[in-house]
Amino acid sequence: MATMRSGLPRQILRLCPSITPNPVLRRSQSSLHPSTQKKPLKDRLPLGTWDSHMHVVEPHYPVIANAAYKPTPHGVDEAIAFESSLGIQNVVLVQPSVFGFDNSCLLDALRHIGPSHGRGVVVIDPANIEAKTLAEWHSLGVRGVRVNFKSAGKIPSPGELERILLAQAQLVRPLGWVIQIHVSLDVVPILERIIPRLGVKVCLDHFGGPDPPTVKWEQGESFTPYTLPGFSALVSLLQAGQTYVKVSAPYRLSADEKLRDLESMLREFLHTAPNRVIYATDWPHTRFSGINIEPFTELCLRLCGSQPGLAERVFRRNAEQLMDEPIP
């Protein structure tokens, strides 16, 4: 199994200077506090940081007929330039839903990046995949499969969810892969009963898929994450040790521009299960435009604070543990 190492390969880093920086990211520097301008964000992220959830969309790969959206091309070179602008050395490529079971785009991107600096999460049909194929993908850096209900707006029954996850687990368990699940937070109590039976690690996308209420912060209203259906179950799963959560895609979840609701959730994750929290950008932010991920990244760094080793865990170590270490 390839070892995860810090830093993009030199031949990849050479691509970056020739690509124009993201203008949104460039403008954001002027809005930072003067004290932080002296040391850019990319110089404050832990060495070897992983973006644990991002996508590559090349235009020459076929999109499925019933795709939920029409993707905008965002190739691997553009992805590398974006990550380098944040100071991120390593990436986890996640299969976009628009490609269905055809993982060709992701696999080719992994070949380009290399298994020392890239990992992949694919989408498979358990009835039409061979163990030999999965083993070949493993050598490229694939370390997980994704089950996505939320993007399609589908609410699985408990029986359907159990059947699908058990079928996926049976295939990936011998490889030590993770199952990445994208569901609404209110489905997590069902997962709480299923996950202990899978025998694999599980990662929940995008804060676990919450739907935070509208809070009138300026009028003194407050928010407690435990009022969200499924949040207590999510915390219990994180504490049990087999489940991780990606803190990512805040713009998909919160109506508060200051992200105070998600900040409350992240604080609780870090307090109750710091070894199970993973940072990600969700680049290129499909179905959204003009997203600047730096303020959210700053928030994650700030909440890690001065606690020894916490930022390194959230930005690097937990991702490596999820992707390449035996199930706890």
C-alpha positions in Angstrom: 0.0 0.0 0.0 1.4 3.4 -1.0 2.4 5.7 1.9 0.8 9.1 2.2 3.4 11.9 2.1 3.4 15.6 2.4 3.7 17.8 -0.6 2.7 17.7 -4.3 5.3 16.2 -6.6 7.7 18.7 -8.2 6.4 18.1 -11.7 2.9 19.0 -10.5 4.0 22.1 -8.6 5.6 23.5 -11.7 2.2 23.6 -13.3 0.9 26.2 -10.8 2.8 29.4 -11.7 1.4 29.4 -15.2 -2.2 29.4 -14.0 -3.9 32.6 -13.1 -4.9 32.7 -9.4 -8.5 32.6 -8.5 -9.6 36.3 -8.4 -12.0 35.6 -5.5 -9.2 34.3 -3.4 -6.9 37.2 -4.4 -9.5 39.8 -3.4 -10.1 38.1 0.0 -6.6 38.9 1.2 -7.5 42.6 1.6 -10.4 41.8 3.9 -8.2 39.9 6.4 -7.0 41.5 9.6 -3.7 43.4 9.1 -1.9 41.0 11.5 -2.9 38.0 9.4 -1.9 39.6 6.1 1.8 39.3 7.2 1.4 35.6 7.2 -0.9 34.2 4.5 -3.3 31.4 5.2 -1.3 29.0 3.1 1.6 29.5 5.4 -0.4 28.7 8.5 -2.0 25.4 7.4 -0.3 22.4 8.9 2.4 20.9 6.6 0.9 18.0 4.6 -2.7 19.3 4.8 -5.2 17.2 2.9 -8.3 18.5 1.1 -10.4 15.4 1.9 -13.3 16.1 -0.5 -12.9 17.7 -3.9 -13.8 16.9 -7.5 -12.3 16.9 -10.9 -14.6 17.3 -13.9 -12.9 17.0 -17.4 -15.2 17.8 -20.3 -14.4 14.8 -22.5 -15.9 12.2 -20.0 -19.5 11.3 -20.6 -22.1 12.5 -18.2 -25.0 10.2 -17.3 -28.4 10.8 -18.9 -30.2 11.6 -15.7 -27.5 13.9 -14.2 -28.9 16.2 -11.5 -27.0 19.1 -13.0 -24.8 20.1 -16.0 -21.2 20.2 -14.7 -18.8 23.0 -15.5 -15.3 21.7 -16.6 -12.7 21.9 -13.8 -9.6 19.9 -14.7 -6.8 18.4 -12.7 -4.4 21.3 -13.4 -7.0 23.8 -12.3 -7.5 21.7 -9.1 -3.8 21.7 -8.4 -3.6 25.4 -8.8 -6.5 26.0 -6.4 -5.1 23.7 -3.8 -1.7 25.3 -4.0 -3.2 28.7 -3.5 -4.4 27.5 -0.1 -1.2 25.8 0.7 -2.7 22.3 0.5 -0.4 19.6 -0.7 -2.6 16.5 -0.8 -6.1 15.7 -2.1 -8.9 13.2 -1.9 -10.8 13.0 -5.2 -14.5 12.1 -4.8 -16.5 10.8 -7.7 -19.0 13.4 -8.9 -22.6 12.1 -9.1 -22.9 13.2 -12.8 -20.5 10.4 -13.9 -22.5 7.6 -12.2 -20.5 4.4 -12.0 -17.9 5.5 -14.6 -14.9 6.5 -12.5 -12.6 7.1 -15.5 -12.2 10.8 -14.9 -11.3 10.3 -11.2 -8.9 7.4 -12.0 -7.1 9.3 -14.7 -6.7 12.3 -12.3 -5.2 10.0 -9.7 -2.7 8.7 -12.2 -1.7 12.3 -12.8 -1.3 13.2 -9.2 0.2 9.9 -7.9 -0.7 7.8 -4.9 1.7 9.6 -2.6 -0.3 12.7 -2.7 -3.8 11.6 -3.9 -6.5 9.3 -2.7 -9.8 8.5 -4.4 -13.4 7.7 -3.4 -15.3 5.9 -6.2 -18.9 5.0 -6.9 -19.6 1.3 -7.7 -22.4 -1.0 -8.4 -21.7 -4.1 -6.2 -23.5 -6.4 -8.7 -21.2 -5.3 -11.5 -17.7 -5.0 -10.1 -14.9 -7.5 -9.7 -12.5 -7.8 -6.8 -9.6 -7.6 -9.3 -10.7 -4.2 -10.5 -11.0 -2.9 -7.0 -7.4 -4.1 -6.3 -6.1 -2.3 -9.4 -7.8 0.9 -8.3 -6.3 0.4 -4.8 -2.8 0.6 -6.3 -3.8 4.0 -7.9 -4.8 5.4 -4.5 -8.5 4.6 -4.2 -9.5 4.0 -0.6 -13.3 4.3 -0.5 -16.7 4.1 -2.1 -19.4 6.7 -1.9 -23.1 6.2 -1.3 -25.0 9.4 -2.2 -28.7 9.8 -1.4 -28.8 13.5 -0.6 -27.8 14.9 -3.9 -30.6 13.0 -5.6 -33.1 14.1 -2.9 -33.7 10.4 -2.0 -34.7 9.3 1.5 -33.9 5.6 1.8 -36.0 3.3 4.0 -34.1 1.6 6.9 -34.2 -1.7 5.1 -32.9 -0.2 1.8 -30.1 1.6 3.6 -29.0 -1.5 5.4 -29.0 -3.6 2.3 -27.0 -1.1 0.2 -24.4 -0.5 2.9 -23.9 -4.2 3.7 -23.4 -5.0 0.0 -20.8 -2.2 -0.3 -19.0 -3.2 3.0 -18.7 -6.8 1.8 -16.7 -5.7 -1.2 -14.4 -3.1 0.4 -13.8 -4.7 3.7 -10.9 -6.9 2.4 -9.2 -3.8 1.1 -9.6 -1.7 4.3 -11.6 0.9 2.4 -14.0 3.5 3.9 -17.7 3.9 3.0 -18.5 7.6 2.5 -22.1 8.4 3.0 -24.1 11.5 1.9 -27.5 11.6 3.7 -29.6 14.1 5.6 -28.8 14.4 9.3 -32.2 13.0 10.3 -31.2 9.7 8.7 -28.2 9.3 10.9 -30.1 7.6 13.8 -30.8 4.7 11.3 -27.1 4.6 10.5 -26.3 4.4 14.2 -27.9 0.9 14.2 -26.3 -0.2 10.9 -22.7 1.1 11.0 -21.5 -1.2 13.9 -22.4 -4.2 11.7 -20.4 -3.1 8.7 -16.9 -3.9 9.8 -15.5 -0.9 7.9 -14.8 2.8 8.6 -17.5 5.2 7.6 -17.3 8.9 6.8 -20.3 11.3 6.6 -20.2 14.1 4.1 -20.7 17.8 4.8 -21.2 18.1 8.6 -23.5 15.0 8.4 -26.1 16.8 6.2 -27.8 19.2 8.6 -30.6 21.6 7.8 -30.1 24.3 10.4 -33.0 26.6 11.2 -33.0 30.3 10.5 -31.8 32.0 13.6 -32.3 35.7 14.3 -28.9 36.2 15.8 -29.1 40.0 15.9 -32.3 39.7 18.1 -30.5 37.6 20.6 -31.7 34.2 19.4 -29.3 31.3 19.9 -28.7 27.9 18.4 -27.9 24.5 20.0 -26.9 21.8 17.5 -28.5 19.1 19.7 -31.9 20.4 18.7 -31.2 19.1 15.2 -32.8 15.7 14.6 -30.0 13.2 14.3 -27.2 15.3 15.8 -27.0 13.3 19.1 -26.8 10.1 17.0 -24.0 11.6 14.9 -22.0 12.5 18.0 -22.5 9.0 19.4 -21.2 7.5 16.2 -18.1 9.7 16.2 -17.4 8.8 19.8 -17.7 5.1 19.0 -14.6 5.4 16.8 -15.7 3.8 13.5 -17.2 7.0 12.0 -15.7 10.3 10.8 -17.3 13.5 9.7 -16.1 15.9 7.0 -16.5 19.5 7.8 -17.0 20.9 4.4 -19.4 22.7 2.0 -20.8 25.2 4.5 -22.4 27.2 1.7 -24.7 24.2 1.0 -26.0 24.1 4.6 -26.1 27.5 6.3 -28.1 30.6 5.6 -25.9 32.6 8.0 -23.1 34.4 6.3 -21.0 34.2 9.5 -21.6 30.4 9.8 -22.5 30.6 13.5 -24.7 27.6 13.3 -22.0 25.4 11.7 -19.5 26.9 14.1 -21.6 25.6 17.0 -21.6 22.1 15.4 -17.9 22.1 14.7 -17.1 23.2 18.3 -19.1 20.2 19.5 -17.3 17.8 17.1 -13.9 19.0 18.2 -14.9 18.8 21.9 -16.4 15.3 21.8 -14.4 13.6 19.0 -11.4 15.5 17.8 -9.8 12.5 16.2 -12.8 12.0 13.9 -13.1 15.4 12.3 -11.8 16.1 8.8 -11.4 19.3 6.8 -12.4 19.6 3.1 -13.1 22.3 0.6 -15.7 20.6 -1.7 -14.0 22.3 -4.6 -15.1 23.2 -7.3 -18.4 23.8 -5.4 -20.7 22.3 -8.0 -23.9 24.2 -8.5 -22.5 27.2 -6.8 -20.4 30.1 -8.1 -18.1 32.8 -6.6 -17.4 30.7 -3.5 -14.4 31.8 -1.4 -13.5 29.0 0.9 -10.8 31.0 2.8 -13.1 32.3 5.6 -14.3 28.8 6.4 -10.8 27.5 6.4 -9.9 30.4 8.8 -12.8 29.4 11.0 -11.6 25.8 11.2 -8.0 27.0 12.1 -9.4 29.4 14.7 -11.5 26.7 16.4 -8.5 24.4 16.6 -6.9 27.2 18.5 -3.7 26.6 20.4 -4.6 23.1 21.5 -1.5 21.1 20.8 -1.8 18.9 17.7 -5.5 19.7 17.0 -5.0 21.6 13.8 -2.7 18.9 12.5 -5.3 16.3 13.3 -8.2 18.1 11.6 -6.2 19.1 8.5 -3.9 16.1 8.1 -3.7 13.3 10.6 -7.4 12.3 10.7 -7.5 12.0 6.9 -4.5 9.8 6.9 -6.0 7.7 9.6 -9.2 7.4 7.7 -7.7 6.4 4.4 -4.7 4.3 5.3 -4.9 2.9 8.8 -6.7 -0.3 10.0 -10.2 0.1 11.4 -9.9 1.1 15.1 
